[in-house]
Amino acid sequence: VSTQSTGHGMTSKQRPISSLLARKSVLLGNEGDIKPGEGWSLDNDQQKKYEEIIELLLAAGYFRARISSLSPFDKVVGGMCWCISASNYEVDVDLFFQEEATIGQKIKISDAIVQALVGMKSPVMCQSHQIQGSDFISIYPVIQWLVKKVIETRKETGDLLRAFSEAQFNKSYQLPQDAEFEQRKKVAGEYVKEVNMRYHPKRSFRRTTLMETDEETQVQSALLEFGGSHLYRINKANEEKKKQNAASKKVEESLGSKEDEEAAAAERRLKQMMGTLSSTEGRMDLISGKMVGSLVGLDSEKIREAASLYDSTNLEGMDKRLYGAEMHKRHVESKQRQITAQKSKFEEGKKSYLELREKVESLQSNISEQLTLQANIKAEIDKLDQLETPENLEILKKLKDLVSLNDSLKNQANEFKANCKRHMQELKDRINALKTDSDPSDDEERQRIDNIDETFQKDTLRLQKLRQLLGKTNRDIAAVERKIDDIPSRIELQQYQRQFVELYEQVASKLIETKRYYLSYNTLSDKKNFLSKEVSILNSIYENYGTAMSSKNTKEQLVESMDGIVKNLKENKEKLAVKVNDEKKIRDELNEKYLSLLEKERLYYKLTKDFELECQKNEQLLAKMAS
């Protein structure tokens, strides 16, 4: 291939390679990471979907999409992470998004987004490589669904968040009208309290007899008991009618007479109710038996009878014969009560006797079972004694010692538990006694309690410090884990390798294509140069032929120049032939190497296949040996 200069400062071979390197620098970032969506222009469909995605994110409230310095990948992936977080879905995925991330971080966040969508049960899905490769047509339905979920979540939690924000505001701040309301409320509360205390109802009378009357009379009696001097007027409707019909005089006279009669009846009823009331002044703590019966209820006959008997003892001037009969009646009733009490005691004793009898029978059955078990144990011991020989004597002795040690340890454990329970009960009793004791006199006990409290406070502070240290340790562990996560795993390395292989294949194919163009260009350029030289020689011969043929000397010079041109052409031809032969030799050598490499590749695949077959046979043999 010719490397002659084409009249510029750079050869025809250097320009395609430099342009290829420039394209590679565009495709690769500063760290050699592929940046999807950067460095090349999107087609019309992708650009349209990208703009629609940005509009959806802005409508949902993700305003970082307006930052022009961010790449499309950062805007879209950041919006997806924000939508998932704003949807309040509990997904066990780390959605830590970082701008200008490396390719490993991009792969990790893409996988995390896909896993979160699976956890959210999204009806539309996209793959990790689509997110990483900025396939906006495939991402657009997912963005639509996520924005819809964000809006639904805001509708559900909007009122709750507003109420919570108002509550948090009211904890630290107060509006002027609220402060004024609190002041007025305090003054009004004091006034209401004063009014209630001043006009508190006070009972002046108490009913001495039980009256089974209508509801209106009971209401009037209750008002009289609390010092009410007014009554409900039964003729209130008649008064209203009298005001309405003031034009009729006869009606007024008839209503007046009826009003007098009803007023007289109301006065008689008032006197009758006042006769059933007694003043409570100076004896507010005295309650009669009838009042107790009325308070308990109409069905409390026993309380009524006891109260009546109690009142009868205070009667003066009772006849002796009636008094004796009354005393005999009381004696008989007391004996009957004693008989009833003895019967109840007999029933209780009989019931306890039956229970004890059942316990005795159960104990007797248990004793018989224990005796049979003891006999069986003795028989088994005798059998074991018969099996005892001089050879196993030491072993049996050790076994007996171990059994006795086990029994003693069990007894000690039971005694320890009992002592712990007893000690715990004593401590509880002492704590209860200290709580109920209003005048603590034991200074030593108080000092011991103070020491315990002080020790508890110190232990609490120590626990807080240990918790802080634990939190710091956890943060350090998390930082180390993040550093470890920054190191690519085997899967990430495989993805890197796959992507680098794809990039290498793309660059290699482009390089081969560029070489073809380059060779074609150089060949045509050389052909053009040779043709232009040939044309220039023919033109010069045609122009100078007439003058050269005019004399013998010029004719000889023309012949000599033609011989020189032919000689130069032959030399160039020989050089090109030598160069072509060299290139053919190089081609043949490379072809031979290629054929040898193909043979080695076939042998490698053959040996690999044989090795896999032998491995399978080995596994089958191992499985047979294991079975």
C-alpha positions in Angstrom: 0.0 0.0 0.0 1.4 3.3 -0.9 2.0 5.9 1.8 2.8 8.8 -0.5 1.8 12.2 0.6 -1.3 13.7 -1.1 -0.2 17.3 -0.7 -1.4 17.8 2.9 0.3 17.6 6.3 -1.4 14.2 7.0 -1.3 11.1 4.9 -4.5 9.4 3.6 -3.9 6.5 6.0 -3.6 8.7 9.1 -6.9 10.6 8.6 -9.3 7.6 8.8 -7.5 6.3 11.9 -7.6 9.6 13.7 -11.3 10.0 12.9 -11.9 6.5 14.3 -10.1 7.4 17.5 -12.1 10.6 17.7 -15.4 8.5 17.4 -14.1 6.1 20.0 -13.3 9.0 22.4 -16.9 10.2 22.0 -18.3 6.7 22.7 -16.1 6.2 25.8 -16.1 8.4 28.9 -13.1 9.6 31.0 -12.9 6.2 32.8 -13.6 4.1 29.7 -17.2 3.5 30.6 -19.9 3.3 28.0 -22.5 6.1 28.5 -25.7 5.2 26.8 -27.6 8.2 25.6 -24.4 10.3 25.4 -22.2 11.0 22.6 -24.6 10.2 19.8 -27.9 11.6 18.7 -31.2 9.8 19.3 -33.5 8.9 16.4 -36.8 10.7 16.1 -38.9 8.0 17.9 -36.5 7.7 20.8 -36.2 11.5 21.1 -40.0 11.9 21.1 -40.4 9.3 23.9 -37.6 10.9 25.9 -39.4 14.3 25.8 -42.7 12.6 26.8 -40.9 10.9 29.7 -39.5 14.2 30.9 -42.9 15.9 30.7 -44.4 13.0 32.7 -41.7 13.3 35.4 -42.2 17.1 35.6 -46.0 16.7 35.9 -45.4 14.2 38.8 -43.2 16.6 40.6 -39.6 15.4 39.7 -38.2 18.8 38.9 -34.5 17.6 38.6 -35.4 16.6 35.1 -35.2 20.4 34.2 -31.4 20.4 35.0 -29.8 20.6 31.6 -26.3 19.5 32.8 -27.6 16.0 33.7 -27.5 13.3 31.1 -30.7 11.6 29.8 -29.8 8.4 31.7 -29.4 10.3 35.0 -32.7 12.1 34.4 -34.8 9.0 33.5 -33.2 6.6 36.1 -33.3 9.2 38.8 -37.0 9.8 38.0 -37.8 6.1 38.2 -36.1 5.8 41.6 -37.9 8.8 42.8 -41.3 7.4 41.6 -40.7 4.1 43.3 -39.7 5.8 46.6 -42.7 8.2 46.4 -45.1 5.3 45.8 -44.7 4.1 49.5 -44.1 0.5 48.4 -42.1 -1.6 50.7 -39.6 -3.3 48.5 -36.4 -5.0 49.8 -34.2 -3.3 47.3 -31.4 -0.7 47.7 -32.3 2.1 45.3 -29.2 4.2 46.0 -28.9 6.4 42.8 -25.8 8.3 42.1 -25.3 10.7 39.3 -22.4 10.3 36.8 -22.1 6.7 37.9 -19.7 4.1 36.6 -20.9 1.3 34.4 -21.0 -1.1 37.4 -23.2 1.2 39.4 -25.4 1.7 36.4 -25.8 -2.1 36.0 -26.5 -2.4 39.7 -29.2 0.4 39.8 -30.8 -1.0 36.6 -31.1 -4.5 38.2 -32.4 -2.9 41.4 -35.1 -1.0 39.5 -36.2 -4.2 37.7 -36.4 -6.1 41.0 -38.4 -3.2 42.6 -40.9 -3.3 39.7 -41.3 -7.1 40.2 -41.9 -6.5 43.9 -44.5 -3.8 43.1 -46.2 -6.2 40.7 -46.0 -3.8 37.7 -48.3 -4.8 34.8 -45.6 -3.5 32.4 -42.0 -4.5 32.7 -38.6 -3.6 31.1 -35.3 -5.3 31.2 -32.1 -4.1 32.8 -30.2 -3.7 29.5 -33.1 -1.6 28.2 -32.7 0.8 31.1 -29.0 0.9 30.8 -29.1 1.3 27.1 -31.6 4.2 27.3 -34.3 2.4 25.3 -36.9 5.1 26.0 -39.6 3.4 23.9 -39.5 0.4 26.3 -39.1 2.6 29.4 -42.1 4.9 28.6 -44.9 2.5 29.7 -43.1 1.8 33.0 -42.8 5.6 33.6 -46.5 6.0 32.9 -47.4 3.4 35.4 -45.0 4.7 38.1 -46.3 8.3 37.7 -49.9 7.0 38.0 -48.9 5.2 41.2 -47.3 8.4 42.6 -50.5 10.4 41.9 -52.7 7.8 43.6 -50.4 7.7 46.6 -50.6 11.5 46.9 -54.4 11.3 46.8 -54.4 8.7 49.6 -51.9 10.4 51.9 -52.6 14.1 51.1 -55.1 14.7 53.8 -53.0 12.7 56.3 -49.8 14.6 55.5 -51.6 18.0 55.7 -53.1 17.1 59.1 -49.7 15.9 60.3 -48.0 19.1 59.1 -50.6 21.2 60.8 -50.1 19.2 64.0 -46.4 19.7 63.8 -46.9 23.4 63.2 -49.2 23.7 66.1 -46.6 22.1 68.4 -44.1 24.9 68.0 -46.1 27.9 66.6 -49.5 29.5 67.1 -51.6 31.8 65.0 -52.7 35.2 66.4 -56.4 34.3 66.4 -55.6 31.0 68.2 -53.7 32.9 70.9 -56.6 35.3 71.3 -59.0 32.4 71.5 -57.0 30.7 74.2 -57.0 33.9 76.3 -60.8 34.3 75.9 -61.3 30.6 76.6 -59.3 30.9 79.8 -61.4 33.9 81.0 -64.7 32.3 79.9 -63.8 29.0 81.7 -63.2 30.8 84.9 -66.5 32.6 84.5 -68.4 29.4 83.8 -66.7 27.8 86.8 -67.7 30.7 89.1 -71.3 30.6 87.8 -71.6 26.8 88.4 -70.2 27.2 91.9 -72.6 30.1 92.7 -75.7 28.4 91.3 -74.8 24.9 92.4 -78.0 23.0 93.3 -78.6 22.5 97.0 -81.0 20.1 98.5 -83.3 21.6 101.1 -85.9 18.8 101.6 -85.9 15.0 101.4 -88.8 12.7 100.7 -89.9 10.6 103.7 -92.5 8.4 102.0 -92.6 6.5 98.8 -95.1 8.0 96.3 -96.3 6.1 93.3 -97.6 9.1 91.3 -97.5 10.3 87.7 -94.4 11.8 86.1 -95.4 15.4 86.5 -95.9 15.1 90.2 -92.5 13.5 90.6 -90.9 16.4 88.6 -92.6 18.9 90.9 -91.6 17.0 94.0 -88.0 16.9 92.8 -88.0 20.7 92.2 -89.4 21.3 95.7 -86.7 19.1 97.2 -84.0 21.4 95.7 -85.8 24.7 96.8 -87.8 25.4 93.7 -90.8 27.5 94.7 -92.6 27.3 91.3 -94.7 24.6 89.8 -95.4 23.5 86.3 -98.7 25.2 85.4 -101.1 22.7 83.9 -103.2 25.5 82.5 -100.4 27.0 80.5 -102.2 26.1 77.2 -105.3 27.7 78.6 -103.4 31.0 79.3 -102.2 31.0 75.7 -105.7 30.5 74.5 -106.9 33.3 76.8 -104.3 35.7 75.2 -105.4 34.7 71.7 -109.1 35.1 72.5 -109.0 38.3 74.5 -111.9 39.8 72.5 -114.4 37.3 74.0 -115.4 38.3 77.5 -117.5 35.3 78.2 -114.6 33.0 77.4 -112.4 35.0 79.7 -114.8 34.6 82.7 -115.2 30.8 82.1 -111.4 30.5 81.8 -110.9 32.6 84.9 -113.2 30.3 86.9 -111.4 27.2 85.6 -108.0 28.9 86.5 -109.2 29.5 90.1 -110.2 25.9 90.5 -106.9 24.6 89.0 -104.9 27.0 91.2 -106.7 25.7 94.3 -106.1 22.1 93.2 -102.4 23.0 92.6 -102.1 24.5 96.1 -103.7 21.4 97.7 -101.3 19.2 95.8 -98.3 21.4 96.9 -99.3 21.1 100.6 -99.7 17.3 100.2 -96.2 17.0 98.6 -94.7 19.3 101.3 -96.2 17.0 103.9 -94.2 14.1 102.5 -90.9 16.1 102.6 -88.7 16.7 105.6 -86.0 19.4 106.0 -82.4 18.2 105.6 -80.9 21.2 107.5 -78.6 20.0 110.4 -79.2 16.2 109.7 -77.9 15.6 106.2 -76.4 12.3 107.4 -79.6 10.7 108.6 -81.4 8.3 106.3 -84.5 6.3 107.3 -85.1 2.7 106.5 -87.9 3.5 104.0 -85.7 5.8 102.1 -83.1 3.1 101.9 -85.7 0.7 100.5 -86.9 3.3 98.0 -83.3 3.8 96.9 -82.6 0.1 96.4 -85.9 -0.5 94.6 -89.4 -1.6 95.0 -88.4 -5.3 95.1 -86.2 -4.9 98.2 -88.8 -6.3 100.7 -86.2 -7.5 103.2 -84.7 -4.1 103.6 -88.2 -2.6 104.1 -89.1 -5.2 106.8 -85.8 -4.6 108.7 -86.4 -0.9 108.6 -90.0 -1.2 109.8 -88.8 -3.5 112.7 -86.1 -1.0 113.5 -88.7 1.8 113.6 -91.1 -0.3 115.7 -88.5 -0.6 118.5 -88.6 3.2 119.0 -92.4 3.3 119.5 -93.4 4.5 122.9 -96.3 3.3 124.9 -96.5 -0.1 123.2 -98.7 -2.7 124.9 -96.9 -5.5 126.9 -98.8 -8.3 125.2 -98.1 -6.9 121.8 -94.5 -6.5 122.8 -94.2 -10.1 123.9 -95.8 -11.4 120.7 -93.5 -9.2 118.7 -90.4 -10.6 120.6 -91.6 -14.2 120.1 -92.0 -13.5 116.4 -88.5 -12.1 116.2 -87.1 -15.1 118.2 -88.7 -17.5 115.8 -87.4 -15.7 112.8 -83.9 -15.6 114.3 -84.1 -19.4 114.9 -85.2 -20.0 111.3 -82.3 -17.9 110.1 -79.9 -20.0 112.2 -81.5 -23.2 110.8 -81.0 -21.9 107.3 -77.4 -21.0 108.0 -76.7 -24.4 109.5 -78.3 -26.1 106.5 -76.1 -24.0 104.2 -73.0 -25.0 106.3 -74.1 -28.6 106.2 -74.4 -28.5 102.4 -70.9 -26.9 102.2 -69.4 -29.5 104.5 -71.1 -32.3 102.6 -69.7 -30.8 99.4 -66.2 -30.6 100.9 -66.5 -34.1 102.3 -67.3 -35.4 98.8 -64.4 -33.6 97.4 -62.0 -34.9 100.1 -63.4 -38.4 99.5 -62.7 -38.2 95.8 -59.2 -37.0 96.6 -58.6 -39.9 99.1 -59.8 -42.4 96.4 -57.5 -40.8 93.8 -54.6 -40.9 96.3 -55.3 -44.6 97.1 -55.3 -45.4 93.4 -52.1 -43.5 93.0 -50.6 -45.4 96.0 -51.6 -48.7 94.5 -50.0 -47.7 91.2 -46.9 -46.5 93.0 -46.7 -49.8 94.9 -47.0 -51.8 91.7 -44.4 -49.6 90.0 -42.1 -50.0 93.1 -42.5 -53.8 92.8 -41.7 -53.7 89.1 -38.6 -51.6 89.8 -37.4 -54.0 92.5 -37.9 -56.9 90.1 -35.9 -55.1 87.5 -33.2 -54.2 90.0 -33.0 -57.9 91.0 -32.6 -58.8 87.3 -29.8 -56.3 87.0 -28.1 -57.6 90.1 -28.2 -61.1 88.6 -26.6 -59.7 85.4 -23.7 -58.3 87.5 -20.4 -60.0 86.8 -16.8 -59.2 87.8 -16.1 -57.9 84.3 -18.8 -55.2 84.3 -18.6 -54.5 88.0 -16.6 -51.3 87.6 -18.9 -50.1 84.8 -22.0 -50.7 86.9 -20.3 -48.9 89.8 -19.6 -45.9 87.7 -23.1 -46.0 86.3 -24.6 -46.0 89.8 -22.4 -43.1 90.8 -23.5 -41.2 87.8 -27.2 -41.9 88.5 -26.8 -40.8 92.1 -24.9 -37.7 91.0 -27.8 -37.0 88.5 -30.4 -37.3 91.3 -28.4 -35.1 93.6 -28.0 -32.4 90.8 -31.7 -32.5 90.1 -32.5 -32.1 93.8 -30.0 -29.2 94.1 -31.6 -27.6 91.0 -35.1 -27.9 92.5 -33.9 -26.5 95.8 -32.1 -23.7 94.0 -35.3 -22.9 92.1 -37.3 -22.9 95.3 -34.8 -20.6 97.0 -34.9 -18.3 94.0 -38.7 -18.2 94.0 -38.8 -17.6 97.8 -36.1 -14.9 97.6 -38.0 -13.3 94.7 -41.2 -13.3 96.7 -39.5 -11.8 99.6 -38.1 -9.0 97.4 -41.5 -8.4 95.9 -43.0 -8.2 99.4 -40.4 -5.8 100.5 -40.9 -3.7 97.4 -44.7 -3.6 98.0 -44.0 -2.7 101.7 -41.8 0.1 100.6 -44.4 1.3 98.2 -47.2 1.2 100.7 -45.1 2.6 103.6 -45.8 6.4 103.8 -43.2 7.1 106.5 -39.9 5.3 105.6 -37.7 5.0 108.6 -35.1 2.6 107.4 -32.3 4.8 106.2 -30.0 2.0 105.3 -32.7 0.5 103.0 -33.3 3.9 101.4 -29.6 4.3 100.9 -29.4 0.9 99.3 -32.2 1.8 97.0 -30.5 5.0 96.1 -27.3 3.1 95.3 -29.3 0.7 93.1 -30.8 3.6 91.3 -27.4 5.2 90.8 -26.0 2.0 89.5 -29.0 1.7 87.1 -28.4 5.2 85.8 -24.7 4.4 85.2 -25.6 1.2 83.4 -28.1 3.1 81.3 -25.5 5.6 80.3 -23.1 2.8 79.6 -25.7 1.1 77.5 -26.3 4.3 75.5 -22.6 4.7 74.9 -22.4 1.1 73.7 -25.4 1.7 71.4 -23.6 4.7 70.0 -20.5 2.6 69.5 -22.6 -0.1 67.9 -24.2 2.5 65.5 -20.7 3.8 64.6 -19.5 0.3 63.9 -22.6 -0.4 61.8 -21.9 2.7 59.8 -18.3 1.7 59.3 -19.4 -1.8 58.2 -21.9 -0.2 55.8 -19.1 2.0 54.3 -16.9 -1.1 53.9 -19.8 -2.9 52.3 -20.3 0.0 49.8 -16.5 -0.1 49.0 -16.8 -3.9 48.5 -19.8 -3.4 46.3 -17.8 -0.9 44.2 -15.5 -3.9 43.3 -17.2 -5.5 40.3 -18.5 -9.1 40.8 -18.1 -12.0 38.4 -21.4 -11.2 36.8 -20.5 -7.6 36.3 -17.1 -8.6 34.9 -18.8 -10.9 32.5 -21.1 -8.0 31.4 -18.0 -5.8 31.1 -16.3 -8.5 29.0 -19.4 -9.0 26.8 -19.7 -5.2 26.2 -16.0 -4.8 25.6 -16.1 -7.7 23.1 -19.1 -6.1 21.4 -17.3 -2.8 21.3 -14.1 -4.5 20.0 -16.1 -6.2 17.3 -17.7 -3.0 16.3 -14.4 -1.2 16.2 -12.8 -4.1 14.3 -15.6 -4.1 11.7 -15.3 -0.3 11.4 -11.5 -0.6 11.1 -11.8 -3.3 8.4 -14.3 -1.1 6.5 -12.0 1.9 6.9 -9.0 -0.1 5.6 -11.0 -1.1 2.6 -11.9 2.5 1.9 -8.3 3.5 2.5 -6.9 0.9 0.1 -9.5 1.8 -2.5 -8.6 5.4 -2.1 -4.8 4.8 -2.3 -5.3 2.6 -5.4 -7.4 5.1 -7.2 -5.1 7.9 -6.1 -2.1 6.0 -7.5 -4.0 5.3 -10.7 -4.9 8.9 -11.0 -1.3 10.0 -10.6 -0.1 7.5 -13.2 -2.8 8.6 -15.6 -2.2 12.2 -15.1 1.6 11.7 -15.7 0.8 9.7 -18.8 -1.5 12.4 -20.1 1.0 15.1 -19.4 3.7 13.1 -21.3 1.4 12.6 -24.2 0.5 16.3 -24.3 4.1 17.3 -24.1 4.9 14.9 -27.0 2.0 16.2 -29.0 2.9 19.8 -28.5 6.7 19.4 -29.1 6.5 16.8 -31.9 6.3 19.5 -34.7 9.3 21.4 -33.4 11.3 18.2 -32.7 10.8 16.9 -36.3 12.1 20.2 -37.8 15.8 19.3 -37.2 17.9 16.3 -36.7 19.3 17.3 -33.2 15.8 17.9 -31.8 14.7 14.6 -33.2 17.5 12.8 -31.5 16.7 14.6 -28.2 13.1 13.4 -28.5 14.1 9.9 -29.0 16.5 10.0 -26.0 13.8 11.4 -23.8 11.4 8.8 -24.9 14.0 6.1 -24.2 14.5 7.6 -20.7 10.7 7.6 -20.0 10.5 3.9 -21.1 13.4 3.0 -19.0 11.9 4.7 -15.9 8.6 2.9 -16.6 10.4 -0.4 -16.7 12.2 0.3 -13.5 9.0 1.3 -11.7 7.3 -1.8 -13.1 10.1 -4.0 -11.8 9.9 -2.3 -8.4 6.1 -2.8 -8.3 6.5 -6.4 -9.3 9.0 -7.0 -6.5 6.6 -5.3 -4.1 3.7 -7.4 -5.3 5.7 -10.6 -4.9 6.7 -9.5 -1.3 3.0 -8.8 -0.5 2.1 -12.2 -2.0 4.7 -13.9 0.2 3.3 -12.1 3.2 -0.2 -13.1 2.3 0.8 -16.7 1.8 2.6 -16.8 5.2 -0.4 -15.2 6.9 -2.7 -17.7 5.2 -0.6 -20.6 6.4 -0.7 -19.2 9.9 -4.4 -18.8 9.7 -4.8 -22.4 8.5 -2.6 -23.7 11.3 -4.6 -21.6 13.9 -7.9 -23.0 12.4 -6.5 -26.5 12.8 -5.5 -25.7 16.4 -9.0 -24.3 17.1 -10.7 -27.5 15.7 -8.4 -29.6 17.8 -9.2 -27.4 20.9 -12.9 -27.8 20.4 -12.5 -31.5 19.8 -10.4 -31.9 23.0 -12.9 -29.7 25.0 -15.8 -31.9 23.8 -13.9 -35.1 24.7 -13.1 -33.6 28.1 -16.7 -32.7 28.8 -17.8 -36.3 27.8 -15.1 -37.7 30.2 -16.3 -35.4 33.0 -19.9 -36.6 32.5 -18.7 -40.2 32.6 -16.8 -39.4 35.8 -19.9 -37.8 37.4 -22.0 -40.8 36.4 -19.4 -43.2 37.9 -19.2 -41.1 41.1 -23.0 -41.1 41.3 -23.1 -44.9 40.9 -20.3 -45.3 43.5 -22.2 -43.1 45.9 -25.5 -44.9 45.4 
